[in-house]
Amino acid sequence: MGVLMGKNAEPKSATGNMVVERFQSLEGARSLLAWWVVFSHLLLRSGVPRDELIWPLDVVRAGGYAVDVFMMLSGFVITHLLSVSKERYSVFLIRRFLRLWPALTASIAFGFGISWLFSIRVFRFDQEHFWTYLLSHLTLLHGVIPNEIAANAASAFIGPAWSISLEWQFYLVAPLVIAALRHKPQWILAILATFAIFVNFKNAVTFGDNTWIFSHGAFLPINFHFFVFGIGTYLFLKKFQDRLTTSFVLVLAAALLVMKMNYPLAVWVLIMGSLRSDQLGRFFSWRPFIFLGKISYSTYLVHIVIIRALEIGIGLEKYGRGWDLFWFLSATAIPATLAMSLIMFYCIERPAVKLGSALKKRFS
């Protein structure tokens, strides 16, 4: 998701010893998370039976784990951004909107274009609610529409786009949360932690006698605890990072993986360890990872359009479901996704980010 925009978009300051340059490792981590989601969809769309997947392929298939880490990463990075950068609430929202909206809109347009050009149906949605889906996506609020109003609005066009709406909802409240933390950090953090630990809506929220179900939990209160965890991690590292060692980080992550307690948490520990550990920092800051991280937002959005088009247009008829389809989709969708991600980054994402930066300078 669009939580990092490359080092040129980050404030040139430091928080404790966490200098911004070390945040490059987070850019590299984004690439790995985005491609985790890509490979999970390759496995899912190919219909490879789950019982044929050994570890770690069974974990790769569960792409939702990567999205959980994305949300933690967003909470962490946005807390840093708001802590060191002073900008108006309106400017912050405009810049965030310009980070999310152009690439999402372009991906939707790309999908409809392929559908029209090749006479296939890339997007499957209830035609009765088309305008509800379209207008809600154009405002990035498709995640707040429950199934009772329009079924699966959160992912009606682009499957992973449910998390983009969730991200936007977080952006709407993040400045208020961070501002409150500056004045009453202990109390606000305690309230957020209590909410994160004890509130579990399980994709549904009850208002009076009515229960509303939100696809993928795309309504912020349902998944707010992941963002809170990212916020808490930032505040913890700001105060205690000097006490962390590489050995401690690796042992903790390994224990979480071996005991299968929490895969997202194990990955999160490794990513946060990269801010302190030179070894982990070098791994996540590997040049190919940084490059893929810069285009990862477009990758995250557009890959599913390409996979679906190839699956419906060629793959299913020729290969059926299973490993043959997986290898066909991998060989075709991966290079196509890379090419389209590059086009979208240079033609859509980067100009939008530059516009946001220009607006910040003008109104600062």
Secondary structure as UniProt FT lines:
FT   TURN            2..3
FT   HELIX           7..9
FT   STRAND          14..15
FT   TURN            16..17
FT   STRAND          18..19
FT   HELIX           20..23
FT   HELIX           24..46
FT   HELIX           50..52
FT   TURN            55..56
FT   HELIX           57..61
FT   HELIX           64..84
FT   HELIX           89..118
FT   HELIX           127..129
FT   HELIX           130..138
FT   TURN            139..140
FT   HELIX           142..144
FT   TURN            147..149
FT   TURN            151..152
FT   HELIX           153..155
FT   HELIX           159..161
FT   HELIX           162..183
FT   HELIX           185..198
FT   TURN            202..203
FT   STRAND          204..207
FT   TURN            208..209
FT   STRAND          210..213
FT   HELIX           215..217
FT   HELIX           220..240
FT   HELIX           241..243
FT   HELIX           246..258
FT   TURN            259..260
FT   HELIX           263..273
FT   TURN            274..276
FT   HELIX           278..284
FT   HELIX           287..294
FT   HELIX           296..310
FT   HELIX           311..315
FT   HELIX           316..319
FT   HELIX           323..344
FT   HELIX           345..349
FT   HELIX           350..363
//
